[in-house]
Amino acid sequence: MAKQPGKIVSPPAEALLQAMTVGVVAMDRDLNITAINRLAAKIVSLPAEQIIGRPCHEVFKSSLCEADCPVKRALSTGQEQHGLDAVIIRQEGRSVYPVSVSAAPLFDQNGHVIGGVETLQGLQLSEVLERTNENTCGWADFVGASAKIARIFDTLKVAAPSDITILIEGSTGTGKGLLAQIIHQQSPRRKRPFVKVNCAALPENLLESELFGYLRGAFTGAERDKPGRFQLAEGGTIFLDEISEMPLSLQAKLLRVIEDKEFYPLGARNTYKANVRIIAACNRPLDQQVAAGHFREDLFYRLNVIRIHIPPLAERREDIPLLIRRFIQRKNIERGTYICRFSPSALDLLLNYDYPGNVRELENLLEHACLLCQGDIIQEDHLPWSIRDQAAGHTRPPEGGEPIDPATAARRQRLMEALIANDFNRTKTAAMLGIDRTTLWRRMKRYGIQVN
């Protein structure tokens, strides 16, 4: 007698839920929790009976809850959300728990959205940091949802996969270097080197040897061959930052590299091939530098194939909340902190500040606030005095000094911009301003600028 196939018995839904190897939370359209498995309850250290019926944000207190809830987004778009890093504040004490969050909408038999489900995958903190610091960049790493940033992405998503030369213009601190690295990572050259050169950081004689290298005996002290940045970037991308500061004599040599794909190292008799993609950046419009006679017109047209202008942060204020959330989430993961939100007054200051130093200044302000905040809410007094005093309509004098007149305030602002442009490195700032470190220190003291 032939053996009858066994009957397939479907396990109860509750048994399936509890058997899942990730935390699972189901909720209704109002984001009230309707079901939870043991792993998810364990993450927040609460029994299930104390969780069911409560709003999700009250239970998990995630770094995504305040304005970037993945379940809310899944319900509004009808699309699944995958792999979002978050930090959950656990119920006992002040400990935190890093997780990877995914969410999806739940539908009834008629296809109507009736709620959502969220999965929580526990992560080791080292794993999260490793993922955060990976040397791979995608478009999502350049935070922005404004129309101006969307237009930039539309252009670059077409241009990035090619070898076309790209010129990026934008004020100091807008993220030109990050955008260049993203372009490289989204190109066929991604597995080859990405080499940065700051054209403003070196004098002319050193810049030439840095770019093109030299051979042994090319000059006194050249005891061995030294490859230049173009050789180091072979097969990859070279990023020429602050290209408007490149001396005119070197501009002619760079033009040859672009036109002929070859260059001479110092002391060489034969040319070397240059298989590199060039991305250039400057903080001033390059066509204006051409008109002023500071930049070669023929080189400008060689660079000006795809020209991108990153607007200052003050012109894309709708991106400020996104940047704040991304930075705070990253700091929570790095430090194991649990900052969830801002007081209304602190958030109002951040949203209405002018940010002369752009995204870099915003990150510095938030770094300051995160350091001073010992709880889970950033208050107004956790922000630097500079942002608070702008809102009050005056400039704070140095400690124990007299009120600052407009001319002095302008000089102080220029000094602050120079410090911001150099990531508050005093040696680089002094070199940029053409003064020594002692003079820089005296000016900082005079204007009440304190940098650790």
Secondary structure, 3 states (H helix, E strand, C coil): CCCCCCCCCCCCHHHHHHHCCCEEEEEECCCEEEEECHHHHHHHCCCHHHCCCCEHHHHHCECCCCCCCHHHHHHHHCCCEEEEEEEEECCCCCCEEEEEEEEEEEECCCCCEEEEEEEEEECCHHHHHHHHCCCCCCHHHCCCCCHHHHHHHHHHHHHCCCCCCEEEEECCCCCHHHHHHHHHHCCCCCCCCEEEEECCCCCHHHHHHHHHEECCCCCCCCCCCEECHHHHCCCCEEEEECHHHCCHHHHHHHHHHHHHCEECCECCCCCEECCCEEEEEECCCHHHHHHCCCCCHHHHHHHCCEEEEECCHHHCHHHHHHHHHHHHHHHHHHHCCCCCEECHHHHHHHHHCCCCCHHHHHHHHHHHHHHHCCCCEECHHHCCHHHHHHHHCCCCCCCCCCCCCHHHHHHHHHHHHHHHHCCCCHHHHHHHHCCCHHHHHHHHHHCCCCCC
